[in-house]
Amino acid sequence: MFNPWDHGSKAYRITLLTGTGLILVGIILAVVGGALQALPVQWAALALIGCGLVTHLVAQVIRARDAQRRHRMGSSPHR
């Protein structure tokens, strides 16, 4: 079975982990900001979650690009 993590490029793995980390830090800040009722912390949390989601989507684009490149190399060996 194909595992994208094992077959993914280093750029894919780094981008994916960065996005996931940003989302995690954003969630933690959102909880802390909500508990302290600190609006600036809540806004920072939303910004981090948004950046994390965008970064995660970029990782998926990198993964798709890598898969297309792998497919092209495997399907036409005579080029």
C-alpha positions as CSV (number, residue, x, y, z in Angstrom):
1,M,0.0,0.0,0.0
2,F,1.2,3.5,-0.8
3,N,2.0,5.7,2.1
4,P,2.4,9.4,1.2
5,W,4.5,10.1,4.3
6,D,7.1,7.5,3.4
7,H,7.1,8.4,-0.3
8,G,6.6,12.2,0.1
9,S,9.4,14.7,-0.4
10,K,11.2,16.4,2.4
11,A,9.5,19.7,1.4
12,Y,6.1,17.9,1.8
13,R,6.9,16.6,5.2
14,I,8.3,19.9,6.5
15,T,5.4,21.9,5.1
16,L,2.8,19.5,6.5
17,L,4.4,19.5,10.0
18,T,4.7,23.2,10.0
19,G,1.0,23.6,9.2
20,T,0.0,21.1,11.8
21,G,2.2,22.9,14.4
22,L,0.7,26.3,13.6
23,I,-2.8,24.9,14.0
24,L,-1.9,23.2,17.3
25,V,-0.3,26.4,18.7
26,G,-3.4,28.4,17.5
27,I,-5.8,26.0,19.2
28,I,-3.8,26.3,22.5
29,L,-3.8,30.1,22.2
30,A,-7.5,30.1,21.5
31,V,-8.2,28.1,24.7
32,V,-5.9,30.3,26.8
33,G,-7.3,33.5,25.2
34,G,-10.8,32.3,25.9
35,A,-10.0,31.4,29.5
36,L,-8.4,34.7,30.1
37,Q,-10.9,36.6,28.0
38,A,-8.0,38.2,26.2
39,L,-9.2,39.4,22.8
40,P,-5.7,40.0,21.3
41,V,-4.6,36.5,22.2
42,Q,-7.8,35.1,20.5
43,W,-7.1,37.1,17.4
44,A,-3.5,35.9,17.3
45,A,-4.9,32.3,17.7
46,L,-7.2,32.8,14.7
47,A,-4.3,34.1,12.6
48,L,-2.1,31.1,13.5
49,I,-4.9,28.7,12.7
50,G,-5.5,30.4,9.4
51,C,-1.8,30.3,8.5
52,G,-1.7,26.7,9.6
53,L,-4.6,25.8,7.3
54,V,-3.0,27.6,4.3
55,T,0.4,25.9,5.0
56,H,-1.4,22.5,5.2
57,L,-3.0,23.2,1.8
58,V,0.3,24.1,0.4
59,A,1.6,20.8,1.6
60,Q,-1.2,19.0,-0.3
61,V,-0.3,20.9,-3.5
62,I,3.4,19.8,-3.1
63,R,2.2,16.2,-2.6
64,A,0.1,16.4,-5.7
65,R,3.0,17.8,-7.7
66,D,5.3,15.1,-6.4
67,A,2.7,12.4,-7.4
68,Q,2.4,13.8,-10.9
69,R,6.1,13.9,-11.3
70,R,6.4,10.3,-10.0
71,H,3.5,9.2,-12.4
72,R,5.2,10.9,-15.4
73,M,8.5,9.2,-14.7
74,G,6.9,5.8,-14.2
75,S,4.4,5.8,-17.0
76,S,6.7,6.9,-19.8
77,P,10.2,5.4,-19.4
78,H,11.0,5.9,-23.1
79,R,11.2,9.7,-23.0
